[in-house]
Amino acid sequence: MAGTIGTLALVALWFPAAVATAFLASRMLGVRRSWVAVLVSGVVGWSAGFVVSLVIAGELDDPRLVRNTLVLSFVFTMAAAVGLDLLAKPGTLAQGDAAGLFVLPRPGRYLSDRIDVVRRTRQIVQIAHRNGFGPQLTGRLRHHEDGLARDPAPVRVRRTLEQCGGMFVKLGQIASTRTDLLPPDFIEELSKLQSDVAPDDPESMRRLIERELGAPVEDVFAEFDWEPIGAASIAQVYKATLRTGEPVVVKAQRPGVADVVHRDTQVLLRVAGMIERDTPQGAEYRVGDLAREFADGVAAELDFRGEAQNAIAIGRNMAGQPGVRVPVVYEELSTSRLLVQERFEGPSVSDHAALAGRDLDRRVLARTLLRAALKQMMTDGWFHADLHPGNVLVLDDGSLGLIDFGACGRLDPLQQASLRQMLIATALRDPAMLRQAVDDACDVGSSTGEEALERALARFLARHVQPGQAVGATAVADLMQLLASFGIDVPVEFTTFGRALVVLDGTLITLDPGFNFSQEAREVASEWVTASQGGAAPDLDALARQELLAQLPTLRVLPKRADRVLRLAEKGELLTRTSLFSRDDDVRFVAKMVNRVVLAFAGGVLGVVSAVLLSTSNGPAFADQVTLLNFFGYLGLFGSVVLLLRVTAAIVREGLN
């Protein structure tokens, strides 16, 4: 009777028990799987476990049935999960930590999102086609009666982005700062992009603001001007005054913008993949990398807490810096979609008419801004990455106010040290030292020719750096572009640093047209050295050589080839960068052979173990003339055959996996 009750309970709880067992089996295997794979493996495993247990028990009321089902179902579920992996295309299961993450299905929402993405993609492709790009978004010109398709490619790209609107205009604006990726003609044309975003109606914005505040606007603000002082694709900015009297600016996210951003970024990644795959220009300019970086940046912009944290951290670091102010953030009023901070009154540095009537020393203001920016970059490690003229205000007291901390960069101490070494090598015009600094700071692939890279760096130094002069902001950006052309994976923090220097240089020239970035930066560095040593300012070239000799003595005494071997050994790349393993193709070939040998060995061992199990006559009975150990022997023999056949098929087809 007890056995019958247990069997009935087992049948009633079959599906939830199958799902629970599948989750446990996935955990035991250490691999995250999709919800479809989990359900399939659970159903197959429990069905097989129940059938085998029933065959062993012989009848439904046998008390061993429940116990055997629980044990065997777990084993069969794991086997089913591995079996599904064997059905997958080799290499497709290793797609990162988030691959196969179990999520509850929402087919309606998923289908709606997919339809929106497909519709928007079709619209983007049609716009590109009208601007002279081919069906695969190639650069091949199309014939149109208006002749617009005959314009240069940069003009057509800029016009396409304008007509697409929304996130695509923002993409073009960001791309216009990527001197490390795009050529000058594209940079110049994309710089013409202007956002023309109509503000949302006040009522919808009021509802959002009050929902984020948790109170009516009138309870928090004594005054609130509903005419926005700024309207962008993601947010709008308003003037307001707190009940306590402090003037503030309120940055509020547009209602529903998160869904629009998600759709457009999915479309963008899809189109960028098409361009990079189907056009030589897309591959050359790394359109996919640019799109992914843009998507990550826009996703971060949707959470205003990051911008608030940037302003708080930089404000704390700049507290002792004279002549520069950072707005106070009212954290108690700020959320992920609402940012309330101190309001600065004053024109931007680009407003020459407003600044003309004021008694200002523009050279002093430019030096103050440069000193503050270099302190953030090279000392604090947390810096404002978008100090364009509109983000630098001249306040009533003559100090500078920095605003809009949505785009900031972070440099850890090791990255700061690497950058200093690169700047020292550039100042010394030493290509060997610069190549070593690049090797330490960046991910240099095994296929990169070190001699060719060093020759390119020597030409770069000859073109950009004069003896006894510091490196300029544009030279840093050109260096990043040079490294990218060699396929060197430059850390995103370094590219952000290079772009920030270029933008800063333009703002300094706007503030003081005769400002010499290189010379002034050199003087600021001399002041820092003087302050740290408490004496007269030493010669920077002498300091650079002294630091070089102190930090890298072995590079000066060892032969060039021995130096190269030591560096490769230190990085663990001695085998992959020499002899048979000097190319990426060689590494892939050896990895393919090792994978096949391992699979063949595993299949052979499994076959031997299975043969031993098949030769054993002891053990519980599974069926007529067959024991349970014999059954597992047959199961193992099947797995062995699958592994060996998989290796054989790979060898026959000359696959890479």
WODAWO-V859047 format. One record per helix or strand of 3 or more residues. SS is the DSSP state (~ for helix, > for strand). FROM is the first residue (numbers start at 1). LEN is the number of residues. Records with the same first field share a line. If there is no record, write none. Layout:
BEGIN
SS->FROM-LEN ; FROM-LEN
END
This chain:
BEGIN
~->2-11 ; 14-16 ; 35-23 ; 64-24 ; 107-24 ; 148-3 ; 153-12 ; 167-9 ; 184-7 ; 202-12 ; 217-4 ; 257-22 ; 280-5 ; 287-15 ; 304-14 ; 331-3 ; 352-5 ; 362-19 ; 389-3 ; 413-16 ; 431-11 ; 450-15 ; 473-13 ; 492-20 ; 517-17 ; 540-12 ; 554-4 ; 560-11 ; 579-3 ; 584-31 ; 628-26
>->221-4 ; 235-8 ; 247-7 ; 324-3 ; 338-5 ; 346-3 ; 382-3 ; 392-4 ; 400-3 ; 408-3 ; 621-3
END
